Amino acid sequence: MPETAADLEAVRRDGFVILERLIDEDRCAAIRAETTRLLKGGGRNSFEGFNTQRVYNVLAKTRLLDDLIDHPRVLAVLDALFEPNYLLSQAQLINIRSGEAAQALHYDDGFYKIPRPRPALGAATIWAIDGFTGTNGATAIVPRSHDWGQSPGPTPAQTIPCVMPEGSAVFLLGTLWHGGGANRSDASRLAFTAQYCAPWLRQQENFFLEVPRETVRALRPTLQSLIGYSIYPPFMGMVDSMHPKRILEG
Ligand SMILES: O=C(O)CCC(=O)C(=O)O
């Protein structure tokens, strides 16, 4: 892919890159319409955001996000950063409603308790289904913090908002400090995030229990592999000594 070298250069230097307008307005509108059916209540704690709605287990609930999870521009960067058969770790819709406070700053692979500085163990995309502005809760990131050591972490003053038009995505390394922004506008900000991890790590979502086998059978092979119907050679992920995709044939 012609853009990959520049995307990778930015990711390695800054810890993130903004990929503009990867999906069109019609797809964003379709996702918004589908999401209305799925969104319920607010978050359960300040990290989820009491005024933020999240839809988990999206692969069992809608097919409208499949193309975002395995978008070729995203996979090209992941292919260069991680060993083959890297995994989807989790995927969710995040609707930050008007009045929500800023989320605590964090980095996404922090739950793998391996001291920093170190290479990222994963990476994520955060897609702007609504355009991200300076006031509506755009993801706040700390450029170049992916290389930081075991520090107390950044202050909000060190962040910049990922302002980007609808249909764009920010690609960020699992070591980059970031958080959902405060929504000071009078409208909601809908995003979709997909997190990926190295192929030898435990995923956050248990897709084997979440996604019914008939649904998995109908997914394209790339998505089947991403959710774990794949092997980290020689045999991590095996089922009864065989490749896990054999289970879909039976
Ligand atoms: O919604 C966002 O912009 C970021 C959310 C996030 O980083 C998280 O919930 O872990």
The ligand as a MOL file (V3000), in Angstrom:
LIG
                    3D

  0  0  0     0  0            999 V3000
M  V30 BEGIN CTAB
M  V30 COUNTS 10 9 0 0 0
M  V30 BEGIN ATOM
M  V30 1 O -13.1870 7.3470 23.3960 0
M  V30 2 C -12.0010 7.6760 23.2400 0
M  V30 3 O -11.6860 8.6300 22.5420 0
M  V30 4 C -10.8990 6.8960 23.9030 0
M  V30 5 C -11.4130 5.8730 24.8650 0
M  V30 6 C -10.3630 5.0350 25.4910 0
M  V30 7 O -9.1830 5.2460 25.3340 0
M  V30 8 C -10.7580 3.9130 26.3350 0
M  V30 9 O -11.9300 3.8060 26.7070 0
M  V30 10 O -9.8690 3.0850 26.6870 0
M  V30 END ATOM
M  V30 BEGIN BOND
M  V30 1 2 1 2
M  V30 2 1 2 3
M  V30 3 1 2 4
M  V30 4 1 4 5
M  V30 5 1 5 6
M  V30 6 2 6 7
M  V30 7 1 6 8
M  V30 8 2 8 9
M  V30 9 1 8 10
M  V30 END BOND
M  V30 END CTAB
M  END
